[in-house]
Amino acid sequence: MTPKGREARTTPRYTWEKHGPIVVASTLSSANEQTRLLVHRHIHELLHEFSLPLKVSSTPLDEADLQLVRQLAASSTVGSLLDGDRFEEQLGETRAKGRLLQGLVVLLDPGKYERVHFEGEANQQALYGYSVSDGLCLLLNYDAAPVRHEVSHMLGLEAHCQNTACVMHYKCPRPGRFCDSCKMTLIDLWH
């Protein structure tokens, strides 16, 4: 889910793409490396499908950067809610110091987090995740359709689609296909 009602950004978009491939950071236990690799595959397939000039790294973050991601999540959490806006703000501060500059997809433990909270529609729940086009995607669901939906928000498809069959619809229908309009918008953003 992308935040609604947000003011337009004053910083340039897509600067994260210049700092290397998208990285999938897992805050899950090390026993869930297969989950990280599955999400990597979903992202790789999305990038390939649209011939986007981006790559996703198959290598996990080094331990120092992974610890930093965990700290960002911990300091953005109250009870079972993760504050997506707070995480984004802290990531911006971290990037200003030269760390975690690339596109970042963070796998959150759905057993720990009820949902991701953000400013916007008060009753809206981010059940699948939270993404902003500034190179941040927080995931609570690792199935192909939610990953494609959230990563596409990170890639610049900020609005939800009105087409109920499109993966960019707020209900994120399976199997995760894009309508023609969303396909063209995504292609136009990156080509």
N, C-alpha and C positions, 0 to 999 in steps of 0.2 A: 504494500500500500504506500502510496506517496502522499505526503501531507497536502491537505486542501487549504485554500484560503491564505496561502503563503505569499508574502510580498516577493516581487521579482528580485532575483539575486543581483548584487552589484559586482560580484566577482565573475571572472570569465568561467564559462562552463567547459567541461571536458579537459581541464588541465591535467587531471590524473592520468590520462591515457599516455602522456609523454614520459611517464616514469616507470615504464615496464609493463609486463603482463598483469592482468587481473589476478589477484591472489585469493584463494579460498582459505580462510583461517577458521579452524575448528576449535571452539571452546569446549567441545565434548571430550570425553575421556579418550585416551590413546587407542582404546579398543575399538573406537568408531572411525578409524582411518578409512574404512570402506565407504562410509557415508560421505566423507570429504571427497573421495575419488569419484563417487557417484554424482555429486553436485558439480564437480569439475567436468565430468563428461556431459552433463546437461548444458552447462555453459558453453563448452566447446562446440557442441552440436548447434546451439543457437547462433554462435558467431559464424560457424561454417555455413549454416543455412542461408544467412544473409550476406555472406562474403564480407563481413565487417573487418576493417583493418586493425583488429585487436586479437590478442592471444590471452589464454588463461594458463597460468603456470601450474604444472603438475607437482611442483615441489612445494612442500608446506613451508610456512613461515619459519624462520629460525626461532630458537627458544626465547630470545630477548624480545623480539617483535610480538611473538605469541603472548608472552607475559604482559606486554603493553596492551594488547587487545583485551585480554582478560581484565586488566585493571580498568580500562575504559568501560567495559560492561559492568563491572562491580560498582564503580562510582556513579553509574547511570541507573542503578537499580534501587527501587524501593519496594520491599516485599516481593511480590511475584510480577511486578510490572517493570519493564525496562523503558526508560524515557529515551525514545529515539532522537528527539531534538537535543537532549543533553549529550548523548553519545556523539551526534554529529558535531556539536559545538566543541567538544573535547578533542575529537579527531582533527578538527580545524586547527586547534592550538598545537596538537602534536605535529601536524604537517608543517606548521609555521616554524617548527624546530628541526625540520628536515627528516622526519620519520613517517613511515606508512604513507608514502606519497602516491602509490599506485592505486588502481581500483581495488576495493576491499569488499569481499563477500564473507560475512561472519556467520558461522553456523552456531546458533544458540540452542541450548538444551530446552526443548518444549516441556520437559518435566519440571523445569525450574521456573520458566516464565509463562504466565497466563497469557500475556499478549504484550505487544509493544505499544506504548502510549506516546502520543505526540499532540502538539497543539493543532487544533482544527475542530472538526465536528466532534463534539464531546462524547457522543454515543457510538462513534465509529470505532470498531475494534480491528486492530491489525493482527489478524489471526495467522496469516502466512508469513508476514515479515514487514519490513519498513525499508524503503529505498529512496534515495535522492540522486539526482543526476550529477552530483558532485563526487561520484565515485564511491558510494557507500550503499551496501545492501546487507541488511540484517535478516537472517532467515530463521523461521521457526518450523517450516515444513520443507522437506527436501525432495518431494515428488517432482517430476518433470514440469508439470503445468505451473505450480507455484514458483519454482525456480525461474522458469522462462518469464513469468509475469513480473516478478520482483527485479530480476536482472534487467529486463526491458525498461522498467522505471529508471534504473540506474543509468541505462544507455540513453535516456532522454525522452521516453514515452511517459510523460508526467501524468496525463489525464487517464481516467478509466474510460474504456470504450462502452458505447451504448449497445453494441451488438452482443447479445447474450451468448452467442456461440464463440466469440473471440476470447482468447486467453487473457486479453487486457480488460475484459469486463471485471467488475469488482468481485464477482463470485468465482473468478478464475476457473472456468469450466475445463474439464478434461476432454480431449487428450492434449490440449495445449496448442491449438492452432490459432494463427493470427487471421483476422479479417483482412481484406485487401487494403483497406484504408490504413490500418496500423502497420501492415507490411511496408506500404509505400512511405509512410512517415518515418519509420525506422531506417529504411534505405536512404531516404533524403537527408536524414540527420548525419549520416556517416559517409556518404559518397559524394 
